Amino acid sequence: MRSRATSGQRNALTAGIFVVAYGTNVSTPFLVEYRRRLDLTESATVAIFVFYVVGIIAALLLAGPMSDRFGRRPIVLPMTALSGIASLVMIAGRDEFVWLLFGRFLLGIVSGAVLGVGTAWLLELYGPGEEQRAAVRITLITYAGFGIGPVISALTFWLVPSPLVFAFAVHAAASLAVIGLMLGVPETHPADAGQRIRVSLGVPPAARQAFVVVIVPAAIWVFGFPSAGFALFPVLVGDSIGVSDVGVAAAAGALTAWSGLLSRPLVVRIGPRVALPLGMAMGTAGYIVGTVAFAADLWPLVLIAAPLLGAASGTIMVACLSLIGVMADDARRGSLTSSFYLMAYPGMAMPLLITTLADQSSTSGVLIGVSVVAAGCSLVVLAASRRDIVGA
């Protein structure tokens, strides 16, 4: 059932998505502080950022099919509340590494459920023919949330006596407050007792070719690009920073996230099929600039790489969600959108993968290798985009 809702109802849902996205990056500027405070290795520090991928995968495998069976509200509302609880766990983790990992795991479950199912919900609230408009709004609000987290955290680090408590408490309060707004959002997919809960990609047979050759090669980079701007390059160049490393990390995170907002005019102007390979190319360029920053000890280049990585991510996300909106059928929309995020979110583990491989080789060599892989995926998407197999 796809029906248009009021702007107030759509605003309430996007507010919930914003708060959940905001919570995922509250801890990002604190990575360097956790490293000092808990005497962590480089890989352990990066693991704090990426560990919630485990929770994301678990949530995305089930949240989409469950929402197709029980509806969108029973999934999104409780998970939004859990987002606030996860921040309280992060407060407990300021002195215990295990609690930090558990908090990130909970945030992963929340992110997978709310962003995956919330996307399907908002697409349905907009109604048929508005897929690109809905995709743009989802991306803008998600990246705005991603971007506000580092900014608030940096400000609390400088202005508040207990930033590792206060920043997370603010998010916990916001999570509980936004639930009241979301109670008025109507259900768009009523419970279907005949719908079996099973792990499914939800790809209609007619869209399988487009999904495989267009969505799959691009999806991993939705977060594979910005995770480097948030958590990899600021950590790698941390020892060469002559000013506040927390400030530089916050700036890199904010630039990465807010640059995702540049995707709107780009995709609206040239269309998702053309914008997608362009986004892939921007992300590859961002990795190359970040690699040079590390290899040459030129940390200011990280602040150039960050917007490239962020703009790439936003462009890829808007383009992919627009195309998925066209591909999906109503019965399995939750499964299909969750499948997209299921493929995208493992990209958050890219910083951990790179630092782990670097322990066996060289960091510069691994970064170059990842850049080559990204370039290869860009070429695949470019070739596919020249064929009208999606219809968008």
Number of C-alpha atoms within 10 A of each C-alpha: 11 16 15 16 16 12 10 12 19 21 15 19 26 21 20 29 24 24 27 30 26 25 28 25 26 27 25 26 29 24 25 21 19 22 18 12 12 13 11 16 11 17 18 20 24 26 23 24 26 25 24 28 25 17 20 26 24 17 22 32 21 19 29 35 28 24 29 25 22 18 21 28 22 13 19 27 20 14 22 26 21 20 29 27 21 25 29 19 19 27 20 16 20 18 14 14 19 13 16 24 21 19 24 29 23 26 32 27 24 32 31 28 33 31 23 28 31 28 28 30 28 25 30 24 25 19 16 13 11 16 20 25 15 24 24 24 19 24 25 25 21 26 25 21 25 28 30 22 27 32 21 21 27 24 14 17 20 12 10 14 10 11 19 23 18 16 24 25 18 17 25 23 15 20 27 18 15 21 19 12 16 21 13 13 18 18 17 21 23 15 16 13 10 7 14 11 16 13 15 15 19 22 22 14 9 12 15 15 13 21 21 13 17 25 25 17 20 28 23 24 30 30 26 24 31 35 28 31 33 32 28 25 25 31 24 22 22 20 11 12 15 9 9 10 21 24 19 22 29 30 23 30 32 31 26 32 32 22 25 31 24 17 25 21 12 20 24 15 11 11 16 25 26 18 24 28 26 20 30 30 21 23 32 27 19 28 27 17 20 31 25 19 22 22 16 11 16 15 23 15 19 28 23 18 30 33 26 27 36 37 30 33 36 33 31 32 31 31 32 26 26 24 23 25 26 17 22 20 14 13 16 22 30 30 29 26 28 32 25 25 27 24 20 22 27 22 23 26 21 24 28 25 16 22 22 17 15 16 11 9 11 13 19 15 15 20 23 16 13 18 19 15 13 24 18 16 23 24 16 16 23 20 13 19 20 10 11 10 16 19 10 16
